[in-house]
Amino acid sequence: MKRVIEDFTCQNCNTQVTGDGYTNHCPNCLWSKHVDIEPGDREANCGGLMEPQKIETDGTGFKVTHLCTKCGHTKSNKCAKQDQVDELLAKKADPLI
């Protein structure tokens, strides 16, 4: 894994996100962007938006599985403390879990 500290604007909900070097998705809507082959390498040529498909817990925290809306690539990532997981789950009629 290559730690890359970057701020970005979420292309799904326009939230301004302050990265910490491990941030790979928007904490507001959990959408991501397909930019890496390996975490932090910025080697993926796709650039498609990655929709959160599933949220799971292993008892120590949440992880989100993303599906690229452009190429179909899937990737799971740990959720951070600032991620709005509980609020997103409460708003959904059909939870992702």
C-alpha positions as CSV (number, residue, x, y, z in Angstrom):
1,M,0.0,0.0,0.0
2,K,1.2,3.5,-0.9
3,R,0.0,6.2,1.4
4,V,-1.2,9.3,-0.7
5,I,-2.5,12.3,1.2
6,E,-5.0,14.0,-1.1
7,D,-8.1,16.2,-0.7
8,F,-10.8,15.8,-3.2
9,T,-14.4,16.8,-4.1
10,C,-16.8,13.8,-4.2
11,Q,-18.1,13.4,-7.8
12,N,-21.3,11.9,-6.5
13,C,-22.4,14.4,-3.8
14,N,-19.9,17.3,-4.1
15,T,-18.7,17.0,-0.5
16,Q,-15.2,18.5,0.0
17,V,-13.2,15.7,1.5
18,T,-9.9,16.1,3.4
19,G,-7.8,13.1,2.9
20,D,-5.5,11.5,5.5
21,G,-3.5,9.3,3.3
22,Y,-5.9,6.3,3.7
23,T,-9.1,8.1,2.5
24,N,-10.5,6.4,-0.5
25,H,-14.2,7.3,-0.4
26,C,-16.5,10.1,0.5
27,P,-17.4,10.0,4.2
28,N,-20.8,11.6,3.4
29,C,-22.1,9.2,0.7
30,L,-19.4,6.4,0.7
31,W,-19.0,6.7,-3.1
32,S,-15.4,6.2,-4.4
33,K,-13.5,6.6,-7.7
34,H,-11.7,3.8,-9.5
35,V,-8.2,5.2,-9.6
36,D,-6.0,2.4,-8.0
37,I,-5.0,-1.1,-8.9
38,E,-3.2,-1.5,-5.6
39,P,-4.1,1.0,-2.8
40,G,-2.5,4.3,-3.4
41,D,-0.8,3.6,-6.7
42,R,-3.1,5.7,-8.9
43,E,-2.4,3.2,-11.8
44,A,-6.0,2.4,-12.8
45,N,-7.0,4.0,-16.1
46,C,-10.7,3.5,-15.6
47,G,-11.7,6.6,-13.5
48,G,-15.3,5.4,-13.1
49,L,-17.4,6.2,-10.0
50,M,-17.6,3.3,-7.5
51,E,-21.0,2.8,-6.0
52,P,-21.3,1.4,-2.4
53,Q,-23.0,-2.0,-2.8
54,K,-22.7,-3.6,0.6
55,I,-21.8,-2.6,4.1
56,E,-20.6,-5.3,6.5
57,T,-19.2,-5.5,10.0
58,D,-16.7,-7.9,11.4
59,G,-17.4,-6.8,15.0
60,T,-14.6,-4.3,15.1
61,G,-15.9,-1.9,12.5
62,F,-17.6,-1.5,9.1
63,K,-16.3,-2.2,5.6
64,V,-17.9,-1.1,2.4
65,T,-17.8,-3.0,-0.9
66,H,-17.8,-0.8,-4.0
67,L,-18.8,-1.6,-7.6
68,C,-17.3,0.5,-10.4
69,T,-20.2,1.8,-12.5
70,K,-17.9,2.0,-15.6
71,C,-16.0,-1.3,-15.7
72,G,-17.6,-3.5,-13.0
73,H,-14.5,-3.8,-10.8
74,T,-15.3,-4.5,-7.1
75,K,-13.2,-3.6,-4.1
76,S,-13.8,-3.7,-0.3
77,N,-12.4,-1.0,2.0
78,K,-12.5,-0.3,5.8
79,C,-14.8,2.5,6.9
80,A,-13.3,5.4,8.9
81,K,-14.7,6.9,12.1
82,Q,-15.9,10.0,10.2
83,D,-17.9,7.9,7.6
84,Q,-21.6,8.4,7.9
85,V,-22.4,4.7,7.9
86,D,-25.2,4.8,10.5
87,E,-26.9,7.8,8.8
88,L,-26.8,6.1,5.4
89,L,-28.2,2.8,6.8
90,A,-31.0,4.6,8.6
91,K,-32.1,6.5,5.4
92,K,-32.3,3.3,3.2
93,A,-35.5,1.4,3.0
94,D,-33.4,-1.6,1.8
95,P,-30.2,-1.6,3.9
96,L,-26.9,-2.4,2.3
97,I,-26.0,-4.8,5.1
